[in-house]
């Protein structure tokens, strides 16, 4: 990544500087602890030492954070304020041979962000014993060696430091050697000359002891072989070798070359090189050429893991004499670590009513490199209502810059970018997802400002009138809408007795059947309420319009029958054509075309004498009245509305043509005609019944005879009428008596259940048969019963009669 990338970053970048942030770091704490403490051990009470109330620790989400490590060696008990260990702390793995081992812990408190630096000084305990590289050291010494000659031995090593490391050595008592130790240089000093004839070999036990309590030790066996010739030990060109090595050096990189010379000749002067004591971590990092002394890289060199190496090199000649030199390697840092972004705290989800400038997250940026390579700048994209505010050291607060609205944007993906000052610079990004929590800040809104429902009268209770719909952009229960009717009255009754609304769907139902004639429209108010806290609501007006159906027959006001009496109108004998005689007055409770009335004369004594206005109901003469016209005129008037289906009512109008009341016959004559009409009806019914029985009997006899002669297999049990359709037009007599010249078939229609009956002969197969429109009918009386329903339906039974002549 080139430097030109920095120009694209907005001025909102923040520069991380420990020096600038040092003045905002609150009071530091320092604790001294021993390594290898048990888990749960109390280090100290942070709340008490910093003077922070325990309730503040919980409310401000106090927690500890470790820099530069993924392990959490301790944590804080928010109930007591104690800092306790959570992992085993091994000083040797954390700090190695460093004289001071400090574990830095950051105590964080939010709202506002507050940082306290806690330093844990890890004290060494004697948990490691001294060790030698080999369990057996082989040495070959010439018997001619002079008294006082020194022979180097590899020293023992202890992973502990200070008093807990190797403090002294003990050599097993013997006749020839004593031990000399100078600044960790261990040598065998020849005290008495060797005599190969007395003793060719000897074993010496060397013990290394530390200064810990309890004291620990390690031993090695030195096997000495006495030779016959003289020998010189190898000598290094330098006692200490120093080298510098960049981190991430590839394998096989030459680090340094060590060399030692031996004054002997031949095999005795051949020098070989090897490492002295190496820790387990260093064994696979370097290698040495045993002949040339060249040290090369074989493992990973990481400045952040280890910045310094110190090792001892052993030079050994052909006869086993050795000498030692020290190699010190400094590892230099390169910018090989990109900044790492840690999300330390995040308010998730964020209430949408949070005020601008509120802290919603804490970001920590770390770079494991050193010096300029660890200086970091960070930023976020510009199209979000958030920004990064530098807080303490390498911590940033993520704060809002504007008002949030979940209904507009419910989720934000914020990309944080961190770039260091190395060459070339390295950067990294982290995406933080933030969700906006819903607040009940939107009332339900109806889709329409008002609703109209149309229903026909006489509807069934429970029928659907209409539905209302309200939308709430809030989420879950804040956006769940419940519908209800607001209390009110319609025609003096509660609105709930007329309508009901489904609380979930908003469908409005009729509770009762409506009557257009009682009321034609009414209004109700429906409330939509959400389930938020507190709930929000809105109202809408629903207008219900009732449409008319033709459910009321016309009501005749004049003439109006009263009891058994009847009304009679007088018509002057001298009335001319077009004269107004009377008027039928009727009303209809329906409306519109259902109340449009028309008047018709359905029956009259003299059809050509009177007429009625179709829309006015006025009865007028069609012609001049003559002397031949009957004095008593009876009119039956039907009043029909214009509905579908049409309903009607009838009335009787009695007219007397006379100039004077003295000429009017007594009213009893009218009643006499009525009784006479009833008697006539009874006589007609009796006559038709007898005739029907006689004809049926004849048909049965003829049918039985026919079946016996032509179809003996057809047997009948009783008298059965055979329909005329089964008989041919000309039937031949099997007895030879001749043929029937004609066959007469009649259709007889008889009414049942009424006082008057019609006997109508309709169809015939012979021309001499009566025409279909000729009817034998009972003559009606001059005046019908004014109180009798002339429009009553009658059940009609039909019979087909075949007569052979």
Secondary structure, DSSP 4 states (H G I P E B T S, - for coil): --GGGGGGS-TT-EE--HHHHGGGSEEEEEEEEETTPPTT-EEEEHHHHHT--HHHHHHTT-EEEESS-S---EEE-TTT-EEEE-S---HHHHHTT-S--EEEEEEEETTTTEEEEEEEEEEP-S----B-S-SEEEEEEETTPPTT-EEEEPPPB-SS-GGGSEEEEEE---SSEEEEEETTEEEEEE-S---TTT-SEEEEEEEEEE--SS--EEEEEEEEEEESS-----EES-SEEEEEEETTPPTT-EEEE--EE-SS-GGGG--EEEE-S--TTTTTTEEE-TTT-EEEE-S---TTT-SEEEEEEEEE-TTS-EEEEEEEEEEEP-S----EEEEEEE-SSEETTPPTT-EEEEEEEE--S-GGGG-EEEEE-SSSSEEEEE-STTEEEEEE-S---TTT--EEEEEEEEEESSSS--EEEEEEEEEEEP-S----EESSSEEEEEEETTPPTT-EEEE--EE--S-GGGG-EEEEEPP-EETTEEGGGTEEE-TTT-EEEESS---TTT-SEEEEEEEEEE-SSS--EEEEEEEEEEEP-S----EEEES--BTTB--EEEE-TTPPTT-EEEE-EEE-SS-GGGG--EEEEEEESSTTTEEE-TTT-EEEESS---TTS-SEEEEEEEEE-SSSS--EEEEEEEEEE-SSGGGSPPTHHHHHHHHHHHHHHHHHHHHHHHHHHHHHHHHHHHHHHHHHHH-TT---SS--PPPGGGS-SSPBPTTSS-B-S-EEEEEEEEEESSS--EEEE---SSTTSPPTT-EEEPPPPSS--TTS-TT---EEEEEEEEEE-
